[in-house]
Amino acid sequence: MRVTTKMAVGTLINNLDRSYERIARFQTELSSGTRLNKISDDPAAVERSLTLRGELRQIEQFQKNNGDGKGWLQLTEATLNELETLFVEVRGLAVQGATSTYNASQRNALADQVNQFLEHVVSLSESRYRGRYVFSGTQTNAAPFDLKRDANGNILSVTPHGDISGSIEREVAEGTTMQVNVSGMDIFQGPAGAFDSLIKLRDSLRNNDPDAVRLVQADLAQMRETVSSVRGLVGARVNRMEVTTNMLDRVSVEMTSILSGDEDVDLASTIVNLRQEEDVFQAALASGNMVIPQSLMDFIG
């Protein structure tokens, strides 16, 4: 078959186009940092990459949920720890107030201390994490309890502000949810709750009634046991979240490594390939000028 000048020029242009495409691909890989810039680059790797990125986004959300939940629980645990310590001190005051050697004036002084503890318990019940009340159930934008005070500002009674028993949960791993809040009703309200126990103790001391003070001691002991039990539950949840977080971190690192293997450009190799292809391109141009004396532009046009 006779090879015409037009055929030679066509072959040369096709070869130059393919070489230029390879040059452009290498330049794109270097500028983007990834070898997967379109599906045709590696369809199987692109599919794996999309799947892995979706899973990594899900893990990132689980990590955020764990971080928020763990922070919430840690604040709750610290609050309960302070509350338990407070009730140890209050029980000591109750023991003093129940002794026959104390007089009305001394018991009244103890009542003043108990009243201060009561005010502090109110502030603990209004603890907030990132602006959300932790003991308000799902009503996190409002304080959990309403207070009724006398003319002197002393607390007479404490009632829930609506339904504060709602559960707040976080999905911490695929198919796994954990409750991150503790109902304020379980801690602060009820016959042996923090508020009623302290109010009864304060009033019994002010009434100079050692027998009534002795009766309150049972409520104080039960209150401390309740707080200790809930603290243990909260601590177990915190530990579980830490284990889950560590697991998610390991999985994220492994998946990121796999993703990097599919996507990342081998810079040294790509630079070498780019330079070689540029040399090939220039050599093809020079060869074309030697074989075909006319300007390539004459034929391209």
Sequence and secondary structure as in RCSB ss.txt:
>XXXX:A:sequence
MRVTTKMAVGTLINNLDRSYERIARFQTELSSGTRLNKISDDPAAVERSLTLRGELRQIEQFQKNNGDGKGWLQL
TEATLNELETLFVEVRGLAVQGATSTYNASQRNALADQVNQFLEHVVSLSESRYRGRYVFSGTQTNAAPFDLKRD
ANGNILSVTPHGDISGSIEREVAEGTTMQVNVSGMDIFQGPAGAFDSLIKLRDSLRNNDPDAVRLVQADLAQMRE
TVSSVRGLVGARVNRMEVTTNMLDRVSVEMTSILSGDEDVDLASTIVNLRQEEDVFQAALASGNMVIPQSLMDFI
G
>XXXX:A:secstr
    HHHHHHHHHHHHHHHHHHHHHHHHHHHHSBS SSGGG HHHHHHHHHHHHHHHHHHHHHHHHHHHHHHHHH
HHHHHHHHHHHHHHHHHHHHHHHSTT  HHHHHHHHHHHHHHHHHHHHHHT EETTEETTSTT TTS SEEEEE 
TTS EEEEEESS      EEEEETTEEEE    HHHHH STTSHHHHHHHHHHHHHTT HHHHHHHHHHHHHHHH
HHHHHHHHHHHHHHHHHHHHHHHHHHHHHHHHHHHHHHB  HHHHHHHHHHHHHHHHHHHHHHHHH  S HHHHH
 
